[in-house]
Amino acid sequence: MTDVELMEIVAHTALNVLSNCANHLARPGLDLPAVELEPRD
């Protein structure tokens, strides 16, 4: 791997971590309806 490719991996990883942290802080609502599961036999 080249230095440029390694920096791209680091940048994408950092963006993913920061995005996850922002979602944990903001706690956005889900836009999908809840699914009711039937009990197993």
PDBQT receptor file of N, H, CA, C and O in Angstrom, charges set to zero:
ATOM      1  N   MET A   1       0.841  -1.188   0.000  1.00  0.00    +0.000 N 
ATOM      2  CA  MET A   1       0.000   0.000   0.000  1.00  0.00    +0.000 C 
ATOM      3  C   MET A   1       0.882   1.245   0.000  1.00  0.00    +0.000 C 
ATOM      4  O   MET A   1       1.977   1.265   0.562  1.00  0.00    +0.000 OA
ATOM      5  N   THR A   2       0.372   2.259  -0.639  1.00  0.00    +0.000 N 
ATOM      6  H   THR A   2      -0.518   2.243  -1.095  1.00  0.00    +0.000 HD
ATOM      7  CA  THR A   2       1.110   3.524  -0.674  1.00  0.00    +0.000 C 
ATOM      8  C   THR A   2       0.717   4.378   0.520  1.00  0.00    +0.000 C 
ATOM      9  O   THR A   2      -0.253   4.084   1.219  1.00  0.00    +0.000 OA
ATOM     10  N   ASP A   3       1.477   5.432   0.742  1.00  0.00    +0.000 N 
ATOM     11  H   ASP A   3       2.265   5.671   0.174  1.00  0.00    +0.000 HD
ATOM     12  CA  ASP A   3       1.163   6.356   1.836  1.00  0.00    +0.000 C 
ATOM     13  C   ASP A   3      -0.199   7.013   1.628  1.00  0.00    +0.000 C 
ATOM     14  O   ASP A   3      -0.932   7.248   2.589  1.00  0.00    +0.000 OA
ATOM     15  N   VAL A   4      -0.532   7.305   0.388  1.00  0.00    +0.000 N 
ATOM     16  H   VAL A   4       0.063   7.114  -0.393  1.00  0.00    +0.000 HD
ATOM     17  CA  VAL A   4      -1.822   7.941   0.082  1.00  0.00    +0.000 C 
ATOM     18  C   VAL A   4      -2.968   7.001   0.435  1.00  0.00    +0.000 C 
ATOM     19  O   VAL A   4      -3.971   7.433   1.004  1.00  0.00    +0.000 OA
ATOM     20  N   GLU A   5      -2.828   5.719   0.103  1.00  0.00    +0.000 N 
ATOM     21  H   GLU A   5      -2.014   5.368  -0.359  1.00  0.00    +0.000 HD
ATOM     22  CA  GLU A   5      -3.879   4.749   0.424  1.00  0.00    +0.000 C 
ATOM     23  C   GLU A   5      -4.034   4.580   1.934  1.00  0.00    +0.000 C 
ATOM     24  O   GLU A   5      -5.154   4.475   2.433  1.00  0.00    +0.000 OA
ATOM     25  N   LEU A   6      -2.932   4.552   2.654  1.00  0.00    +0.000 N 
ATOM     26  H   LEU A   6      -2.022   4.638   2.249  1.00  0.00    +0.000 HD
ATOM     27  CA  LEU A   6      -3.001   4.450   4.121  1.00  0.00    +0.000 C 
ATOM     28  C   LEU A   6      -3.684   5.667   4.732  1.00  0.00    +0.000 C 
ATOM     29  O   LEU A   6      -4.480   5.528   5.661  1.00  0.00    +0.000 OA
ATOM     30  N   MET A   7      -3.383   6.846   4.225  1.00  0.00    +0.000 N 
ATOM     31  H   MET A   7      -2.736   6.958   3.471  1.00  0.00    +0.000 HD
ATOM     32  CA  MET A   7      -4.030   8.061   4.740  1.00  0.00    +0.000 C 
ATOM     33  C   MET A   7      -5.523   8.051   4.436  1.00  0.00    +0.000 C 
ATOM     34  O   MET A   7      -6.323   8.535   5.236  1.00  0.00    +0.000 OA
ATOM     35  N   GLU A   8      -5.900   7.504   3.287  1.00  0.00    +0.000 N 
ATOM     36  H   GLU A   8      -5.250   7.111   2.637  1.00  0.00    +0.000 HD
ATOM     37  CA  GLU A   8      -7.318   7.417   2.949  1.00  0.00    +0.000 C 
ATOM     38  C   GLU A   8      -8.035   6.472   3.906  1.00  0.00    +0.000 C 
ATOM     39  O   GLU A   8      -9.156   6.757   4.329  1.00  0.00    +0.000 OA
ATOM     40  N   ILE A   9      -7.408   5.356   4.251  1.00  0.00    +0.000 N 
ATOM     41  H   ILE A   9      -6.498   5.124   3.907  1.00  0.00    +0.000 HD
ATOM     42  CA  ILE A   9      -8.000   4.418   5.211  1.00  0.00    +0.000 C 
ATOM     43  C   ILE A   9      -8.164   5.081   6.570  1.00  0.00    +0.000 C 
ATOM     44  O   ILE A   9      -9.204   4.934   7.213  1.00  0.00    +0.000 OA
ATOM     45  N   VAL A  10      -7.150   5.805   7.007  1.00  0.00    +0.000 N 
ATOM     46  H   VAL A  10      -6.305   5.924   6.484  1.00  0.00    +0.000 HD
ATOM     47  CA  VAL A  10      -7.218   6.503   8.295  1.00  0.00    +0.000 C 
ATOM     48  C   VAL A  10      -8.321   7.555   8.271  1.00  0.00    +0.000 C 
ATOM     49  O   VAL A  10      -9.063   7.696   9.243  1.00  0.00    +0.000 OA
ATOM     50  N   ALA A  11      -8.436   8.291   7.171  1.00  0.00    +0.000 N 
ATOM     51  H   ALA A  11      -7.833   8.175   6.382  1.00  0.00    +0.000 HD
ATOM     52  CA  ALA A  11      -9.456   9.336   7.071  1.00  0.00    +0.000 C 
ATOM     53  C   ALA A  11     -10.862   8.741   7.097  1.00  0.00    +0.000 C 
ATOM     54  O   ALA A  11     -11.747   9.276   7.764  1.00  0.00    +0.000 OA
ATOM     55  N   HIS A  12     -11.072   7.648   6.383  1.00  0.00    +0.000 N 
ATOM     56  H   HIS A  12     -10.353   7.213   5.840  1.00  0.00    +0.000 HD
ATOM     57  CA  HIS A  12     -12.394   7.017   6.374  1.00  0.00    +0.000 C 
ATOM     58  C   HIS A  12     -12.740   6.439   7.749  1.00  0.00    +0.000 C 
ATOM     59  O   HIS A  12     -13.885   6.523   8.193  1.00  0.00    +0.000 OA
ATOM     60  N   THR A  13     -11.757   5.862   8.409  1.00  0.00    +0.000 N 
ATOM     61  H   THR A  13     -10.826   5.794   8.049  1.00  0.00    +0.000 HD
ATOM     62  CA  THR A  13     -11.992   5.321   9.749  1.00  0.00    +0.000 C 
ATOM     63  C   THR A  13     -12.348   6.440  10.725  1.00  0.00    +0.000 C 
ATOM     64  O   THR A  13     -13.275   6.295  11.521  1.00  0.00    +0.000 OA
ATOM     65  N   ALA A  14     -11.627   7.537  10.669  1.00  0.00    +0.000 N 
ATOM     66  H   ALA A  14     -10.874   7.655  10.022  1.00  0.00    +0.000 HD
ATOM     67  CA  ALA A  14     -11.908   8.671  11.546  1.00  0.00    +0.000 C 
ATOM     68  C   ALA A  14     -13.295   9.245  11.268  1.00  0.00    +0.000 C 
ATOM     69  O   ALA A  14     -14.016   9.591  12.204  1.00  0.00    +0.000 OA
ATOM     70  N   LEU A  15     -13.674   9.351  10.009  1.00  0.00    +0.000 N 
ATOM     71  H   LEU A  15     -13.088   9.070   9.249  1.00  0.00    +0.000 HD
ATOM     72  CA  LEU A  15     -15.001   9.861   9.663  1.00  0.00    +0.000 C 
ATOM     73  C   LEU A  15     -16.091   8.949  10.204  1.00  0.00    +0.000 C 
ATOM     74  O   LEU A  15     -17.110   9.429  10.700  1.00  0.00    +0.000 OA
ATOM     75  N   ASN A  16     -15.888   7.635  10.116  1.00  0.00    +0.000 N 
ATOM     76  H   ASN A  16     -15.060   7.245   9.714  1.00  0.00    +0.000 HD
ATOM     77  CA  ASN A  16     -16.856   6.675  10.625  1.00  0.00    +0.000 C 
ATOM     78  C   ASN A  16     -16.990   6.795  12.140  1.00  0.00    +0.000 C 
ATOM     79  O   ASN A  16     -18.103   6.776  12.665  1.00  0.00    +0.000 OA
ATOM     80  N   VAL A  17     -15.873   6.918  12.845  1.00  0.00    +0.000 N 
ATOM     81  H   VAL A  17     -14.968   6.933  12.419  1.00  0.00    +0.000 HD
ATOM     82  CA  VAL A  17     -15.903   7.047  14.310  1.00  0.00    +0.000 C 
ATOM     83  C   VAL A  17     -16.609   8.341  14.719  1.00  0.00    +0.000 C 
ATOM     84  O   VAL A  17     -17.450   8.331  15.617  1.00  0.00    +0.000 OA
ATOM     85  N   LEU A  18     -16.273   9.439  14.070  1.00  0.00    +0.000 N 
ATOM     86  H   LEU A  18     -15.589   9.447  13.340  1.00  0.00    +0.000 HD
ATOM     87  CA  LEU A  18     -16.906  10.720  14.413  1.00  0.00    +0.000 C 
ATOM     88  C   LEU A  18     -18.397  10.706  14.100  1.00  0.00    +0.000 C 
ATOM     89  O   LEU A  18     -19.193  11.269  14.852  1.00  0.00    +0.000 OA
ATOM     90  N   SER A  19     -18.780  10.069  13.000  1.00  0.00    +0.000 N 
ATOM     91  H   SER A  19     -18.133   9.611  12.389  1.00  0.00    +0.000 HD
ATOM     92  CA  SER A  19     -20.190   9.964  12.650  1.00  0.00    +0.000 C 
ATOM     93  C   SER A  19     -20.949   9.148  13.697  1.00  0.00    +0.000 C 
ATOM     94  O   SER A  19     -22.057   9.516  14.089  1.00  0.00    +0.000 OA
ATOM     95  N   ASN A  20     -20.357   8.047  14.146  1.00  0.00    +0.000 N 
ATOM     96  H   ASN A  20     -19.457   7.749  13.827  1.00  0.00    +0.000 HD
ATOM     97  CA  ASN A  20     -20.999   7.234  15.179  1.00  0.00    +0.000 C 
ATOM     98  C   ASN A  20     -21.128   8.000  16.487  1.00  0.00    +0.000 C 
ATOM     99  O   ASN A  20     -22.155   7.904  17.159  1.00  0.00    +0.000 OA
ATOM    100  N   CYS A  21     -20.104   8.758  16.857  1.00  0.00    +0.000 N 
ATOM    101  H   CYS A  21     -19.270   8.836  16.311  1.00  0.00    +0.000 HD
ATOM    102  CA  CYS A  21     -20.164   9.560  18.086  1.00  0.00    +0.000 C 
ATOM    103  C   CYS A  21     -21.267  10.616  17.990  1.00  0.00    +0.000 C 
ATOM    104  O   CYS A  21     -22.010  10.824  18.948  1.00  0.00    +0.000 OA
ATOM    105  N   ALA A  22     -21.374  11.276  16.851  1.00  0.00    +0.000 N 
ATOM    106  H   ALA A  22     -20.770  11.107  16.072  1.00  0.00    +0.000 HD
ATOM    107  CA  ALA A  22     -22.411  12.287  16.664  1.00  0.00    +0.000 C 
ATOM    108  C   ALA A  22     -23.802  11.667  16.757  1.00  0.00    +0.000 C 
ATOM    109  O   ALA A  22     -24.711  12.270  17.327  1.00  0.00    +0.000 OA
ATOM    110  N   ASN A  23     -23.977  10.462  16.199  1.00  0.00    +0.000 N 
ATOM    111  H   ASN A  23     -23.238   9.972  15.736  1.00  0.00    +0.000 HD
ATOM    112  CA  ASN A  23     -25.279   9.799  16.276  1.00  0.00    +0.000 C 
ATOM    113  C   ASN A  23     -25.613   9.378  17.705  1.00  0.00    +0.000 C 
ATOM    114  O   ASN A  23     -26.775   9.434  18.106  1.00  0.00    +0.000 OA
ATOM    115  N   HIS A  24     -24.618   8.962  18.472  1.00  0.00    +0.000 N 
ATOM    116  H   HIS A  24     -23.674   8.917  18.146  1.00  0.00    +0.000 HD
ATOM    117  CA  HIS A  24     -24.874   8.605  19.866  1.00  0.00    +0.000 C 
ATOM    118  C   HIS A  24     -25.265   9.838  20.680  1.00  0.00    +0.000 C 
ATOM    119  O   HIS A  24     -26.110   9.745  21.571  1.00  0.00    +0.000 OA
ATOM    120  N   LEU A  25     -24.667  10.978  20.388  1.00  0.00    +0.000 N 
ATOM    121  H   LEU A  25     -23.981  11.054  19.664  1.00  0.00    +0.000 HD
ATOM    122  CA  LEU A  25     -25.001  12.203  21.119  1.00  0.00    +0.000 C 
ATOM    123  C   LEU A  25     -26.355  12.758  20.696  1.00  0.00    +0.000 C 
ATOM    124  O   LEU A  25     -27.134  13.196  21.544  1.00  0.00    +0.000 OA
ATOM    125  N   ALA A  26     -26.644  12.747  19.410  1.00  0.00    +0.000 N 
ATOM    126  H   ALA A  26     -26.011  12.392  18.721  1.00  0.00    +0.000 HD
ATOM    127  CA  ALA A  26     -27.886  13.337  18.897  1.00  0.00    +0.000 C 
ATOM    128  C   ALA A  26     -29.088  12.424  19.098  1.00  0.00    +0.000 C 
ATOM    129  O   ALA A  26     -30.215  12.908  19.204  1.00  0.00    +0.000 OA
ATOM    130  N   ARG A  27     -28.870  11.119  19.150  1.00  0.00    +0.000 N 
ATOM    131  H   ARG A  27     -27.954  10.726  19.064  1.00  0.00    +0.000 HD
ATOM    132  CA  ARG A  27     -29.934  10.122  19.290  1.00  0.00    +0.000 C 
ATOM    133  C   ARG A  27     -31.099  10.399  18.325  1.00  0.00    +0.000 C 
ATOM    134  O   ARG A  27     -32.222  10.657  18.758  1.00  0.00    +0.000 OA
ATOM    135  N   PRO A  28     -30.818  10.344  17.021  1.00  0.00    +0.000 N 
ATOM    136  CA  PRO A  28     -31.892  10.596  16.056  1.00  0.00    +0.000 C 
ATOM    137  C   PRO A  28     -32.936   9.480  16.096  1.00  0.00    +0.000 C 
ATOM    138  O   PRO A  28     -32.616   8.325  16.377  1.00  0.00    +0.000 OA
ATOM    139  N   GLY A  29     -34.178   9.841  15.811  1.00  0.00    +0.000 N 
ATOM    140  H   GLY A  29     -34.438  10.779  15.582  1.00  0.00    +0.000 HD
ATOM    141  CA  GLY A  29     -35.247   8.853  15.792  1.00  0.00    +0.000 C 
ATOM    142  C   GLY A  29     -35.154   7.969  14.565  1.00  0.00    +0.000 C 
ATOM    143  O   GLY A  29     -34.640   8.380  13.524  1.00  0.00    +0.000 OA
ATOM    144  N   LEU A  30     -35.652   6.760  14.695  1.00  0.00    +0.000 N 
ATOM    145  H   LEU A  30     -36.069   6.426  15.540  1.00  0.00    +0.000 HD
ATOM    146  CA  LEU A  30     -35.668   5.840  13.563  1.00  0.00    +0.000 C 
ATOM    147  C   LEU A  30     -36.876   6.150  12.689  1.00  0.00    +0.000 C 
ATOM    148  O   LEU A  30     -37.950   6.470  13.198  1.00  0.00    +0.000 OA
ATOM    149  N   ASP A  31     -36.703   6.058  11.391  1.00  0.00    +0.000 N 
ATOM    150  H   ASP A  31     -35.830   5.798  10.978  1.00  0.00    +0.000 HD
ATOM    151  CA  ASP A  31     -37.803   6.360  10.479  1.00  0.00    +0.000 C 
ATOM    152  C   ASP A  31     -38.496   5.091   9.985  1.00  0.00    +0.000 C 
ATOM    153  O   ASP A  31     -39.357   5.162   9.108  1.00  0.00    +0.000 OA
ATOM    154  N   LEU A  32     -38.134   3.937  10.535  1.00  0.00    +0.000 N 
ATOM    155  H   LEU A  32     -37.435   3.879  11.248  1.00  0.00    +0.000 HD
ATOM    156  CA  LEU A  32     -38.778   2.689  10.166  1.00  0.00    +0.000 C 
ATOM    157  C   LEU A  32     -39.734   2.256  11.276  1.00  0.00    +0.000 C 
ATOM    158  O   LEU A  32     -39.444   2.469  12.454  1.00  0.00    +0.000 OA
ATOM    159  N   PRO A  33     -40.870   1.652  10.917  1.00  0.00    +0.000 N 
ATOM    160  CA  PRO A  33     -41.789   1.204  11.964  1.00  0.00    +0.000 C 
ATOM    161  C   PRO A  33     -41.220  -0.003  12.709  1.00  0.00    +0.000 C 
ATOM    162  O   PRO A  33     -40.426  -0.765  12.158  1.00  0.00    +0.000 OA
ATOM    163  N   ALA A  34     -41.630  -0.168  13.952  1.00  0.00    +0.000 N 
ATOM    164  H   ALA A  34     -42.275   0.450  14.400  1.00  0.00    +0.000 HD
ATOM    165  CA  ALA A  34     -41.191  -1.309  14.745  1.00  0.00    +0.000 C 
ATOM    166  C   ALA A  34     -41.789  -2.593  14.176  1.00  0.00    +0.000 C 
ATOM    167  O   ALA A  34     -42.909  -2.596  13.665  1.00  0.00    +0.000 OA
ATOM    168  N   VAL A  35     -41.040  -3.666  14.271  1.00  0.00    +0.000 N 
ATOM    169  H   VAL A  35     -40.130  -3.664  14.686  1.00  0.00    +0.000 HD
ATOM    170  CA  VAL A  35     -41.487  -4.958  13.757  1.00  0.00    +0.000 C 
ATOM    171  C   VAL A  35     -41.941  -5.816  14.928  1.00  0.00    +0.000 C 
ATOM    172  O   VAL A  35     -41.192  -6.020  15.883  1.00  0.00    +0.000 OA
ATOM    173  N   GLU A  36     -43.165  -6.316  14.854  1.00  0.00    +0.000 N 
ATOM    174  H   GLU A  36     -43.773  -6.150  14.078  1.00  0.00    +0.000 HD
ATOM    175  CA  GLU A  36     -43.688  -7.224  15.888  1.00  0.00    +0.000 C 
ATOM    176  C   GLU A  36     -43.307  -8.646  15.533  1.00  0.00    +0.000 C 
ATOM    177  O   GLU A  36     -43.655  -9.129  14.456  1.00  0.00    +0.000 OA
ATOM    178  N   LEU A  37     -42.601  -9.322  16.417  1.00  0.00    +0.000 N 
ATOM    179  H   LEU A  37     -42.319  -8.929  17.292  1.00  0.00    +0.000 HD
ATOM    180  CA  LEU A  37     -42.180 -10.685  16.169  1.00  0.00    +0.000 C 
ATOM    181  C   LEU A  37     -43.166 -11.658  16.804  1.00  0.00    +0.000 C 
ATOM    182  O   LEU A  37     -43.678 -11.418  17.898  1.00  0.00    +0.000 OA
ATOM    183  N   GLU A  38     -43.422 -12.742  16.112  1.00  0.00    +0.000 N 
ATOM    184  H   GLU A  38     -43.007 -12.937  15.224  1.00  0.00    +0.000 HD
ATOM    185  CA  GLU A  38     -44.294 -13.766  16.653  1.00  0.00    +0.000 C 
ATOM    186  C   GLU A  38     -43.452 -14.721  17.498  1.00  0.00    +0.000 C 
ATOM    187  O   GLU A  38     -42.298 -14.988  17.162  1.00  0.00    +0.000 OA
ATOM    188  N   PRO A  39     -44.017 -15.238  18.592  1.00  0.00    +0.000 N 
ATOM    189  CA  PRO A  39     -43.240 -16.166  19.430  1.00  0.00    +0.000 C 
ATOM    190  C   PRO A  39     -42.969 -17.468  18.678  1.00  0.00    +0.000 C 
ATOM    191  O   PRO A  39     -43.778 -17.922  17.869  1.00  0.00    +0.000 OA
ATOM    192  N   ARG A  40     -41.816 -18.047  18.969  1.00  0.00    +0.000 N 
ATOM    193  H   ARG A  40     -41.159 -17.678  19.626  1.00  0.00    +0.000 HD
ATOM    194  CA  ARG A  40     -41.451 -19.321  18.335  1.00  0.00    +0.000 C 
ATOM    195  C   ARG A  40     -42.154 -20.464  19.058  1.00  0.00    +0.000 C 
ATOM    196  O   ARG A  40     -42.453 -20.389  20.250  1.00  0.00    +0.000 OA
ATOM    197  N   ASP A  41     -42.404 -21.512  18.302  1.00  0.00    +0.000 N 
ATOM    198  H   ASP A  41     -42.161 -21.573  17.334  1.00  0.00    +0.000 HD
ATOM    199  CA  ASP A  41     -43.024 -22.700  18.907  1.00  0.00    +0.000 C 
ATOM    200  C   ASP A  41     -41.978 -23.590  19.538  1.00  0.00    +0.000 C 
ATOM    201  O   ASP A  41     -42.312 -24.636  20.096  1.00  0.00    +0.000 OA
TER     202      ASP A  41
